[in-house]
Each structure stands twice: as C-alpha cells, then as structure tokens.
Amino acid sequence: MKDWLEHHQIPFMVVATKADKLSRSARQKNLAMIRRELQLPMEQPPLGFSAVSGEGLEELLQALQEITESEPIPPSLS
C-alpha cells in the first residue's frame, strides 16, 4: 500500500494502533522497527496511537488536517 500511495503521490501517515498495550520503551522500539521496515524518512515517523488512552490523538488530528488542507487530490484519482 505504501508503494501505491507513493506512486500516486498521495500523502500518508503510518499510524500504529494499540499503543497502550506496550510499555513506553517497547513502543519506541516498535515504532523504530516500523520506520526501518517501511523505509520511512526521519521527518515522517510512524505515530503511536491509542483510542483507549487518547495517546497520539492530537497529533493524528493535526496531521489529517494538514494533509487534507494542503494536498490536492491527484487528477488520476479524482
């Protein structure tokens, strides 16, 4: 999916859910592994998110707002 989004120049953000299930150190290790495996640039880190604790909610909402306000839909997808 990441390759498809990049090919079509669609902005995306990787969100790792269930963040509340891991300790802080385990969460950081897992986020680093996700970044490495998906070859994400340092300026595009995966976001840890928990619907239970609310962790990452503000960051997710802000990122979604920025993406939807600043990026037009590519003509091939509209």
C-alpha positions in Angstrom: 0.0 0.0 0.0 2.8 2.4 0.8 4.3 1.9 -2.7 0.9 2.6 -4.3 0.4 5.8 -2.3 3.9 7.0 -3.1 3.4 6.1 -6.8 0.2 8.2 -7.0 1.8 10.9 -4.9 -0.8 10.6 -2.2 0.3 11.9 1.2 0.1 9.3 4.0 0.9 8.7 7.6 1.7 5.4 9.3 -0.4 5.0 12.5 0.5 2.2 14.9 -2.6 1.5 16.9 -2.9 -0.2 20.3 -0.1 1.9 21.7 -1.5 1.5 25.2 -0.7 -2.3 25.1 3.0 -1.7 25.1 5.4 -0.1 27.6 7.0 3.2 26.6 10.3 1.5 25.8 8.6 -1.3 23.8 6.5 1.2 22.0 9.6 3.2 20.9 11.4 0.0 19.8 8.3 -1.0 17.7 8.0 2.5 16.1 11.7 2.4 15.2 11.2 -1.0 13.6 8.2 0.1 11.7 10.1 3.1 10.4 13.1 1.0 9.4 11.0 -1.8 7.7 8.9 0.7 5.8 11.9 2.9 5.0 10.2 6.0 6.2 12.2 9.2 6.2 13.1 10.7 9.6 10.7 13.6 9.0 7.8 11.1 8.6 7.9 9.0 11.7 5.1 6.5 12.4 2.6 7.7 15.1 1.8 5.6 18.1 -2.0 5.8 18.8 -4.4 4.6 21.4 -8.1 5.0 21.3 -8.2 3.9 24.9 -5.7 6.4 26.4 -6.0 9.1 23.7 -2.3 8.9 23.1 -1.4 10.4 19.7 -4.9 11.7 19.1 -3.9 15.4 18.8 -1.0 14.6 16.5 -3.2 12.4 14.3 -5.9 15.1 14.0 -3.4 17.8 13.3 -1.7 15.6 10.6 -5.0 14.8 8.9 -6.0 18.4 8.9 -2.6 19.4 7.4 -2.8 16.7 4.7 -6.4 17.5 3.7 -5.9 21.2 3.6 -2.6 21.3 1.7 -2.6 18.5 -0.7 -5.0 18.4 -3.8 -6.2 15.0 -4.9 -4.2 13.8 -7.9 -6.2 14.1 -11.2 -5.8 10.3 -11.8 -7.8 9.7 -8.5 -10.5 12.3 -8.6 
